[in-house]
Amino acid sequence: MSRRTRIFLALIAVYAIGMAALLYQLLADLDPRYRESAEEGLIETAQLMATVIEQDVEFGALPTDRIGGIFRDLYARRFSAQVYQLHKTRVDLRAYVTNRHGVVVYDSTGRALGQDFSHWRDVRLTLLGEYGARTTRDVPTDATSTVMYVGAPIRWNGEIVGVVTLGKPVQSFGQFVAAARNNVIYVGLVSGLSALLLALVLSFLLIRPLGISSDLFAALRTAWWRDEGGRRHFSPRRAWRAVRAQARAAGQEVRDAIAGRNYVQDYVRQLTHELKSPISAVRGAAELLQEPGMPPEQAARFAANIARESHRLQEVVDRMMELSALESRRMLRDQQRVALAPMLEELAAAARAQAPRLRIDVQIDDDVAVEGDPFLLRRAVGNLLDNAVEFTAPMASLAPGDAARGESGSADIVLRLSRDGRMARIAVRDHGPGVPSYAEGKLFDKFFSLARPGSQKKSTGLGLSFVREIATLHQGSVDVGNAVPRRGPDAPRADQGALAVLRLPALKP
């Protein structure tokens, strides 16, 4: 994973963690806030009930007939009230009255009459002239049976002669808490995704204000095609591929923008390191040529060295310009139907002309076609084939026992075309030394190159990076590894060679 991607993912992770912490805090505060609201309403109702009872107190005695009749009629009362998603049809309040000793003289539920409640906080504190409230479970093992109680003093001639306590089951407003919790989660997720989408859009606009929109419209125009009669038709498959390609390209631009200076520094450092060696060679040869009395043979050798290193410099610069131009392309503009079998045959014929001592075979398992840029696809497969040619020794230089080599029979290099599900699979199999263990995972790094057998020369190290960019533009992938896995880090293989596989989305037959 590149540094750009790690930074991009880290920013997303920080944002996600922050949003999660905010949502957690909001959800944790919901239940206490609803309980505070319910408690405030119970306080006022309890004070009202205490005032009603005080009207009938005589000489400190607590008459309960009136409050009993109130609650009896209240429980018998039926109504219909729609409170948002809650349909309420009866009253959930409960009440009990205790005397100055804390003994229950009235209980609306009829279960606690005559019991001593002086140890409960709502009764004990209220009798002392303080605010008394408690939350208790009716069933100790059942959290849904929790009831909130609030006490209010009953006074006669300025003296507290009793307590009236109102209770309300927490379950009665638990539905509001659950609904609010669901709403907070929904709004939080939608807001988070919207903010993330807005940030991405703003990033796109800052990177390239008009380029993304114009590229998207240009890509969608490719979804229209004309038949032989000149009539226009719309292809949903082409449109979907265009949108996917544009989304991937836009994401790449955001990652590049986040990487910013580091990405440029890495590029410059790699390019400087690659150019340093040939520049030093050219400079050294030029200085030696300036010395007087140099024999013509040595002068010719140094001149050839200058020409060779200059060619290498030119090749690196050209490849870098090609790769840079390819990386800046967010998507393919003009796509055509490309028949892969004829293209492989042409590339194999050109490779045979350049390396006549090598036998190069083409195997067509399925005549697959893809949609893309024919020039870029030819360059991608050509690079893979060139690598195979450079790393493969001709049959004549091998021992007689090595003539029958693996799945390819007597062929040095095999180009194989097949269908793998919805993908076209182009495999390039050679019989060279394969990929050493230290190079695995580095083959697609810019400027990384392995020494060619025999000459020990290295390439620019940009060919596979070029192939990967082409595969990405075509929504495909490329892999390079050993044709036969090693049994150990340095263990020899009975059948040597490398296998490069290019996968591209295949068109329907």
PALODO-405668 format. One line per field, with one value per residue (C-alpha): residue number from 1; residue in three letters; x, y, z. Coordinates in steps of 0.001 Angstrom, whole numbers, plus 524288, in hexadecimal, padded with zeros to 5 digits. Layout:
nr <- [NUM_...]
rest <- [ala_...]
east <- [X_...]
north <- [Y_...]
up <- [Z_...]
***
This chain:
nr <- [1_2_3_4_5_6_7_8_9_10_11_12_13_14_15_16_17_18_19_20_21_22_23_24_25_26_27_28_29_30_31_32_33_34_35_36_37_38_39_40_41_42_43_44_45_46_47_48_49_50_51_52_53_54_55_56_57_58_59_60_61_62_63_64_65_66_67_68_69_70_71_72_73_74_75_76_77_78_79_80_81_82_83_84_85_86_87_88_89_90_91_92_93_94_95_96_97_98_99_100_101_102_103_104_105_106_107_108_109_110_111_112_113_114_115_116_117_118_119_120_121_122_123_124_125_126_127_128_129_130_131_132_133_134_135_136_137_138_139_140_141_142_143_144_145_146_147_148_149_150_151_152_153_154_155_156_157_158_159_160_161_162_163_164_165_166_167_168_169_170_171_172_173_174_175_176_177_178_179_180_181_182_183_184_185_186_187_188_189_190_191_192_193_194_195_196_197_198_199_200_201_202_203_204_205_206_207_208_209_210_211_212_213_214_215_216_217_218_219_220_221_222_223_224_225_226_227_228_229_230_231_232_233_234_235_236_237_238_239_240_241_242_243_244_245_246_247_248_249_250_251_252_253_254_255_256_257_258_259_260_261_262_263_264_265_266_267_268_269_270_271_272_273_274_275_276_277_278_279_280_281_282_283_284_285_286_287_288_289_290_291_292_293_294_295_296_297_298_299_300_301_302_303_304_305_306_307_308_309_310_311_312_313_314_315_316_317_318_319_320_321_322_323_324_325_326_327_328_329_330_331_332_333_334_335_336_337_338_339_340_341_342_343_344_345_346_347_348_349_350_351_352_353_354_355_356_357_358_359_360_361_362_363_364_365_366_367_368_369_370_371_372_373_374_375_376_377_378_379_380_381_382_383_384_385_386_387_388_389_390_391_392_393_394_395_396_397_398_399_400_401_402_403_404_405_406_407_408_409_410_411_412_413_414_415_416_417_418_419_420_421_422_423_424_425_426_427_428_429_430_431_432_433_434_435_436_437_438_439_440_441_442_443_444_445_446_447_448_449_450_451_452_453_454_455_456_457_458_459_460_461_462_463_464_465_466_467_468_469_470_471_472_473_474_475_476_477_478_479_480_481_482_483_484_485_486_487_488_489_490_491_492_493_494_495_496_497_498_499_500_501_502_503_504_505_506_507_508_509]
rest <- [met_ser_arg_arg_thr_arg_ile_phe_leu_ala_leu_ile_ala_val_tyr_ala_ile_gly_met_ala_ala_leu_leu_tyr_gln_leu_leu_ala_asp_leu_asp_pro_arg_tyr_arg_glu_ser_ala_glu_glu_gly_leu_ile_glu_thr_ala_gln_leu_met_ala_thr_val_ile_glu_gln_asp_val_glu_phe_gly_ala_leu_pro_thr_asp_arg_ile_gly_gly_ile_phe_arg_asp_leu_tyr_ala_arg_arg_phe_ser_ala_gln_val_tyr_gln_leu_his_lys_thr_arg_val_asp_leu_arg_ala_tyr_val_thr_asn_arg_his_gly_val_val_val_tyr_asp_ser_thr_gly_arg_ala_leu_gly_gln_asp_phe_ser_his_trp_arg_asp_val_arg_leu_thr_leu_leu_gly_glu_tyr_gly_ala_arg_thr_thr_arg_asp_val_pro_thr_asp_ala_thr_ser_thr_val_met_tyr_val_gly_ala_pro_ile_arg_trp_asn_gly_glu_ile_val_gly_val_val_thr_leu_gly_lys_pro_val_gln_ser_phe_gly_gln_phe_val_ala_ala_ala_arg_asn_asn_val_ile_tyr_val_gly_leu_val_ser_gly_leu_ser_ala_leu_leu_leu_ala_leu_val_leu_ser_phe_leu_leu_ile_arg_pro_leu_gly_ile_ser_ser_asp_leu_phe_ala_ala_leu_arg_thr_ala_trp_trp_arg_asp_glu_gly_gly_arg_arg_his_phe_ser_pro_arg_arg_ala_trp_arg_ala_val_arg_ala_gln_ala_arg_ala_ala_gly_gln_glu_val_arg_asp_ala_ile_ala_gly_arg_asn_tyr_val_gln_asp_tyr_val_arg_gln_leu_thr_his_glu_leu_lys_ser_pro_ile_ser_ala_val_arg_gly_ala_ala_glu_leu_leu_gln_glu_pro_gly_met_pro_pro_glu_gln_ala_ala_arg_phe_ala_ala_asn_ile_ala_arg_glu_ser_his_arg_leu_gln_glu_val_val_asp_arg_met_met_glu_leu_ser_ala_leu_glu_ser_arg_arg_met_leu_arg_asp_gln_gln_arg_val_ala_leu_ala_pro_met_leu_glu_glu_leu_ala_ala_ala_ala_arg_ala_gln_ala_pro_arg_leu_arg_ile_asp_val_gln_ile_asp_asp_asp_val_ala_val_glu_gly_asp_pro_phe_leu_leu_arg_arg_ala_val_gly_asn_leu_leu_asp_asn_ala_val_glu_phe_thr_ala_pro_met_ala_ser_leu_ala_pro_gly_asp_ala_ala_arg_gly_glu_ser_gly_ser_ala_asp_ile_val_leu_arg_leu_ser_arg_asp_gly_arg_met_ala_arg_ile_ala_val_arg_asp_his_gly_pro_gly_val_pro_ser_tyr_ala_glu_gly_lys_leu_phe_asp_lys_phe_phe_ser_leu_ala_arg_pro_gly_ser_gln_lys_lys_ser_thr_gly_leu_gly_leu_ser_phe_val_arg_glu_ile_ala_thr_leu_his_gln_gly_ser_val_asp_val_gly_asn_ala_val_pro_arg_arg_gly_pro_asp_ala_pro_arg_ala_asp_gln_gly_ala_leu_ala_val_leu_arg_leu_pro_ala_leu_lys_pro]
east <- [80000_805A2_807EA_7FD2D_7F32F_7F752_7F5BF_7E888_7E3A8_7E91C_7E152_7D509_7D7B7_7D988_7CCDF_7C592_7CACB_7C6F2_7B932_7B7E3_7BC33_7B269_7A74A_7AAD9_7AA62_79D39_7976B_79C86_795F5_7889A_7836A_787A5_781B2_77492_774B0_77775_76BFE_762EF_76781_764BB_756B5_75521_759B4_74F03_7447A_7489B_747E5_73A56_735CA_73B75_733F0_72742_7292B_72C7F_71ED1_718D1_722C7_71C7F_7247B_72FD3_727C5_72993_71CB9_71EE2_7111A_71251_71F5A_71A85_70EBC_7171F_7200A_714D4_70E20_71B44_71E5F_710BD_71220_714F0_719DA_7217A_72DA4_737A4_744BD_74D7A_74F21_7491B_73A7C_7366F_72925_72A94_731B8_73E21_73F83_73F51_73EB5_73FA9_73DE2_74594_74334_74D17_7533F_75530_74A5F_74276_73445_7307A_73600_72FC4_734C9_72FE3_73C87_743A9_738B8_73D52_74BB9_7567F_75CA8_7646F_77123_76E78_77532_768E1_761E1_76D4A_772BA_7656C_761AD_76E5B_76A4A_7739E_77167_76F00_76F62_7739F_7740F_77113_76E1E_7614C_76822_77682_77AEA_772F4_778A4_76C07_76461_76B78_7629E_765EF_7603C_75F4C_75A1C_7532E_7506F_7429D_7420C_7385F_73A79_74868_74BE3_74EC8_744B7_746AB_74C0C_7456C_74E1C_74B62_751CE_75351_758B4_764D4_75FC3_754E2_75EAF_768C4_76285_765E8_773FF_774F7_76EFE_777FC_783BC_78045_77E59_78B81_79268_78B9A_78E36_79C39_79F23_798A6_79F76_7AC91_7AB65_7A687_7B1F8_7BB7E_7B558_7B5B9_7C417_7C70C_7BF7C_7C687_7D37C_7D021_7CC67_7D8F8_7E107_7DA82_7CE68_7C93A_7D110_7C952_7BC0B_7C0A2_7C746_7BAFF_7B27F_7BC56_7BC6A_7ADA2_7AD63_7B4E7_7A927_7A1DF_7A4DE_79F7A_79B35_79CE5_7908F_795DC_78C70_791A3_790D5_79434_79C6E_79A50_7A65A_7AF08_7A90F_7AB5E_7B96C_7BB86_7B620_7BE75_7CA9C_7C7E3_7C592_7D247_7D9A8_7D3C3_7D7BB_7E575_7E5E2_7E1C9_7EC77_7F660_7F211_7F332_800A2_80462_81266_816D3_81252_81A10_825F7_825A2_82490_82FF7_83869_83604_83883_844FB_84A23_84776_84DDB_859AD_860FA_86026_86332_86F6F_87367_8718B_878F5_88447_8856E_884D9_88FC7_89849_89611_89B8E_8A8AF_8B334_8B990_8AE91_8AF70_8A499_89FA9_89D6F_89758_88DD7_88A7E_887D1_87FD4_877B6_875EF_870FF_86782_862A8_8607E_85A3F_850D2_84DCF_84B41_8424C_83B1E_83901_8340E_82AFB_8258F_82398_81C33_813B3_810EC_80E0A_8049C_7FE22_7FCAC_7F65F_7EBBA_7E021_7D8D4_7D8AC_7D20E_7D10A_7CEA8_7CD95_7CAA9_7D7D8_7D906_7E433_7E7B8_7EC60_7F3B0_7FB0E_7FE71_803F4_80BFE_81137_81530_81C71_8234C_82767_82D9E_83578_8394A_839DF_8409C_83501_828CD_81CC2_80F92_801D9_7F6EB_7E8E6_7DFB3_7D498_7D362_7D108_7CF11_7D01C_7CCB8_7D7A8_7E2CA_7E947_7F632_7F779_7F373_7FD8B_807DE_80433_804D6_810E6_8180B_814DD_8195F_825F0_82927_826EE_82FFA_83ABF_83A85_839B2_84591_843CA_84195_84EB4_85608_84F02_85270_84B75_843FF_83D9F_83735_829DB_82666_819E0_80C88_811D4_81850_82473_820DE_82984_81E5D_80FB7_80547_7F852_7EAD7_7DF55_7D2DE_7D290_7C48C_7C1A0_7CFE4_7D8C2_7E578_7F210_7FD47_80B7E_81394_8224A_82CED_836ED_83C92_82FA9_82DCA_837A3_8322B_837BB_830CA_82331_81A70_82388_82181_817B2_81FD3_824B9_832E6_8341C_83A54_840D2_84D68_84B3B_85179_85E22_85FD2_85C93_856BE_84AD8_83F56_83996_83106_824CB_81F12_816DD_81249_80DCC_80684_7FFEE_7FB0A_7F573_7EEC7_7E905_7E3D3_7DD01_7D792_7E03F_7EC1B_7F991_8019B_80F69_8157F_81BD4_8150E_817EC_8186F_82515_82595_82E0A_83410_83F94_83BA6_83D4B_83185_8305E_829B9_82EBE_82895_81FD7_8115E_80B37_7FC52_7F487_7E5F3_7DC4D_7CD68_7C8B3_7BD97_7B25A_7B3C1]
north <- [80000_80D12_8188F_82020_8158A_8142D_822CA_822E4_81741_81D15_82997_821B7_81999_825D5_82B7E_81EB5_81D93_82B98_82989_81CCC_82363_82E71_824ED_81CC6_828C9_82D01_81F79_81E6C_82B5F_827F2_81F9A_8290A_83497_82DAA_829A5_83798_83C56_831F4_834D7_84348_8401B_836C1_84168_84ABC_84028_83B86_84967_84AAC_83E06_84264_84F21_847BF_83ECC_84A40_84FC4_84467_842E6_844C3_84505_83E4B_83294_82E62_82BB0_822B0_8212F_82CA1_828AC_81AAE_81EF5_8274B_81C02_8125B_81B0C_81E33_80FCB_80D89_818DA_81559_81E79_81E37_82697_82507_82A4C_82928_81A5B_81733_814AA_81725_81279_81257_818E3_8126F_81A9E_813EB_81A42_8171D_81F49_81D46_82345_82A99_81D8E_818DE_80E92_80D2C_81130_810E5_809E8_80B3C_7FDA0_7F7BC_7F01D_7F82E_7FC3B_7FC07_7FA17_80266_80AB4_81378_80DA8_811BE_81E53_824B6_82335_824FA_8315B_83786_835A0_83CCB_84835_844ED_840C3_8322D_8298E_81BDA_81248_80428_7F799_7F0C4_7E40F_7E47E_7DC19_7E358_7F043_7F382_7F411_80058_80AD9_81909_81E3D_82C89_8308C_83D1B_8410E_841F5_84D0F_85117_85D9A_85E5A_850A2_8451C_83ACB_831B0_82F53_82D04_82602_824EF_81A6A_818C0_80C88_80F80_80657_80FFD_819A8_80F6C_80EF4_81D51_81A7F_80F34_81760_822CA_819A4_81435_821F1_82663_81AB6_81CF3_82B98_82972_81F9B_827BB_83415_82D28_8277B_8347E_83BAF_831B9_832D3_841A2_84129_8386E_84162_84D54_84647_84348_85164_8563D_84CB3_84EBB_8577A_853C9_847E4_83DCE_8420F_84305_835C1_82F9F_83544_83110_8236E_82292_82691_81A2D_81277_8166E_80EDB_80DF5_801AC_7FEF4_806A8_812BF_811F0_815A1_80C1F_80D56_802E2_80255_7F9AE_803EA_80E9B_806C4_80400_81272_81687_80C59_810A4_81EE1_81BF1_81475_81F38_829B1_8221D_8210F_82FC4_831D1_8289B_82F97_83CA5_837BA_8321D_83EEB_8429F_8352D_82EE9_838B9_8372A_82867_829BC_8334F_82B0C_81EB9_825A5_82C14_81F17_818AB_8238A_82511_81918_81BBA_82A2A_82695_81CF3_8271F_83158_8282E_823C8_831E5_835F6_82AAD_82DFA_83B7F_835FE_8378E_82BEB_82217_81659_815DE_808AC_80E28_81A94_8127B_80A5C_81673_81C89_81024_810B0_81EA3_81ACD_80F17_816AF_821ED_81857_8132C_820F6_82399_816E8_81A07_827B0_822BD_81805_82194_82ADB_81FBB_81AD5_82882_82AF6_81DE4_8205B_82D8C_82710_8249A_81C55_81789_820C5_8191A_80AAF_80065_7F216_7EB39_7DD0A_7D7B9_7CB97_7D2FD_7DCA6_7D1A9_7CB73_7D872_7DAB5_7CCC8_7CE54_7DB04_7D488_7C8F8_7D266_7D8E1_7CC24_7C1C6_7B7CE_7B779_7AF94_7B7AA_7B0E7_7B698_7AE91_7B34C_7AC4F_7B5E4_7C09D_7CBC2_7DA1A_7E5DD_7F42E_7FE0B_8051D_7FC02_8036B_802E2_7F499_7F122_7F88F_7F18E_7E3C7_7E79D_7EBB5_7DEC9_7D769_7DF71_7DC0A_7CDA0_7CE4C_7D54F_7CB80_7BF11_7B82B_7B196_7A2F0_7A0A7_7A525_79B9E_78DDE_78325_77EDB_78C45_78BB5_78796_792F9_792DC_795DA_79C4E_7902D_79470_7A2E3_7AD0D_7B6BD_7B47D_7BEEC_7B96D_7BF8B_7BA49_7BEA9_7BEF1_7C1C5_7CF97_7D296_7D03C_7C9FF_7CC40_7C416_7C58A_7B9D1_7B985_7B000_7B95D_7B9A3_7BE16_7C862_7C7E9_7C85D_7D5E4_7DBB1_7D69C_7E215_7EBFF_7E905_7F407_7FE41_8091B_80768_7F9D0_7F0A6_7E357_7E06B_7D952_7CBCB_7CC04_7DAA3_7DE4E_7EAF6_7F132_7F81E_80526_7FE50_80547_7FAE3_7F3B4_80088_80441_7F752_7F902_80692_8016F_7F63A_7FFB0_8089E_7FCC4_7F8AF_7ECC3_7E7CF_7E237_7D887_7D39D_7C866_7BB38_7B14B_7A6E7_7AB87_7A998_79F7B_7A89F_7B643_7B19A_7A3C9_7A026_79C45_790CF_79996_7A77F_7B357_7BEFA_7C0B2_7CDEC_7CE82_7DA17_7D9D9_7E2C1_7E383_7DB00_7DE3A_7D4D8_7CAFC]
up <- [80000_7FC01_8050A_7FE11_800BE_80EEF_81157_80A9A_81276_81F10_81CF3_81A81_826CB_82F29_829E6_82C44_83A36_83D25_837E3_83F79_84C2E_84A07_8473A_85327_85BE8_8565B_857FB_865E2_86979_863E1_86EFD_87A01_872D7_87136_87F83_883C1_87B9C_88139_88F1B_88D83_8899F_89527_89E9B_89A52_89A5C_8A7EC_8AD3A_8A741_8ADB8_8BAC8_8B9BF_8B6F0_8C2BB_8CBA8_8C92D_8D0C0_8DBE3_8E950_8F5CA_8EEB1_8EA29_8DC06_8D504_8C95E_8C44E_8BB0F_8B508_8B431_8AC8C_8A39A_89FF2_89ED3_894E6_88E7A_88C1A_886A4_87D3D_86EFE_8647D_857C2_8561B_84B41_85001_84400_842A9_85008_85120_85F40_8648B_8736B_87EA9_883C8_89026_89D6C_8AAF0_8B955_8C5AD_8D239_8DF97_8E7D8_8EBE1_8DDE7_8DE5C_8D1CE_8D407_8C59C_8B998_8AC2C_8A8A1_8B57A_8B79B_8C208_8CB46_8D988_8D62B_8DC09_8D149_8DA5C_8D551_8C72A_8C2E7_8BD94_8CAC1_8D41E_8CDE9_8CB91_8D9ED_8DD5E_8D4B3_8C9A7_8BB99_8BB1D_8AEF0_8AB4B_89FF8_8A354_89C11_89EE7_89B4A_89F63_893D7_88985_884B8_87D64_88A4B_88EF6_894F1_8981E_8A4E4_8A956_8B6BB_8BB14_8C93F_8CEC0_8D8A6_8E319_8EABB_8E55E_8E9EA_8E0E1_8E441_8D897_8CB0A_8BE19_8B42A_8A5B2_89D90_88EE3_88827_88031_875A8_87294_86CBB_868CF_85B5A_85994_85D89_853CD_848E3_84BDA_84C23_83EC1_8396F_83EC6_838A5_82B9D_82B74_82FEE_82552_81ABB_81F68_82019_8127B_80D3F_8136F_80DED_80076_80145_8050D_7F970_7F042_7F57D_7F3FA_7E5E6_7E360_7E97F_7E183_7D46B_7D440_7C6EA_7C2EF_7CA90_7C59A_7B798_7B876_7BDFA_7B33A_7A905_7AEBC_7AEB7_7A06E_79D52_7A210_795A2_78950_77B81_77488_76615_76316_769F2_77561_782CE_78E18_79C8F_7A339_7B226_7B35A_7ACF9_7B568_7C1DE_7BE0D_7BB26_7C868_7CF6A_7C827_7CB3A_7D9A7_7DA7A_7D369_7DC18_7E836_7E2CF_7E105_7EF24_7F3DB_7EB50_7F0B2_7FEB2_7FBF0_7F55C_7F7CE_7FC78_7EFCD_7E7AE_7F068_7EEE0_7E038_7DF75_7E871_7E07B_7D399_7D8CB_7DDA2_7D083_7C891_7D150_7CC5F_7BD9C_7BF91_7C730_7BC8B_7B1CE_7B975_7BC5E_7AE2E_7A95A_7B29B_7AE2E_79FE3_7A278_7A69A_79BF3_7958C_797DA_78EC4_7847E_789C5_79765_791F1_789E9_795F9_79E45_79351_79270_7A12E_7A02E_79557_79D24_7A9CC_7A263_79C52_7A9E7_7AED6_7A35F_7A5D2_7B432_7B11B_7A65F_7AF10_7BA40_7B166_7AC6F_7BA1A_7BF2E_7B3FD_7B682_7C524_7C26E_7BA43_7C2FD_7B928_7AB1B_7A1A8_794EA_79733_78CA2_78BE9_78C0E_787BB_78FE1_787E2_77BA6_78446_78B20_77E1D_77900_78546_78503_776B5_779C3_78550_77CD7_77329_77DF2_784B6_779F1_782B6_78C0D_78991_78D07_78CAD_78DA7_793C6_79210_79B74_7994C_78F12_798A1_7957A_79E6C_79D9B_79EB6_79824_78E29_78E6F_79D48_79DEF_793A6_79B68_7A803_7A25E_79A8D_7A6F0_7AD84_7A179_7A096_7AEB6_7ABDA_79FF5_7A77C_7B2C0_7AA87_7A4FA_797A5_796EE_79053_79C6C_7A56F_7A912_7A14E_7AD5F_7AE81_7A115_7A611_7AEBB_7B691_7B148_7A500_79F54_797F2_7971B_79D99_79F9E_79F53_79D7F_7A22C_7A0E9_7A8BD_7AF8E_7BE6A_7C255_7BDD7_7BB59_7AFBF_7B449_7ACC8_7B233_7AE0F_7B27C_7B0C0_7B4C2_7BA23_7C7E7_7CDC9_7D84C_7E387_7F13D_7F435_7E855_7EB95_7EED8_7E84E_7D9F0_7D801_7DF35_7D675_7D21A_7D801_7CE27_7CE22_7C6D2_7B9FA_7B8E1_7B156_7AF51_7BD80_7B84F_7BE84_7B86F_7BC8D_7C68B_7C19B_7B8B1_7C2C8_7C8C7_7BB22_7B9B6_7C6DC_7C363_7B6A1_7BDC6_7C7AA_7BCF2_7B704_7C46D_7C46F_7CBC5_7C95A_7D146_7CF65_7D6DD_7D5D0_7CD3A_7D774_7E5AF_7ECEC_7F7B8_7FF95_7FEA7_7F665_7F2C1_7E45A_7DC2B_7D303_7C8EF_7C904_7C2FD_7C5A7_7C31F_7C039_7C00C_7BAD1_7BDC2_7B6C7_7B6F2_7ABCF_7A2AD_7A1BC_79684]
***
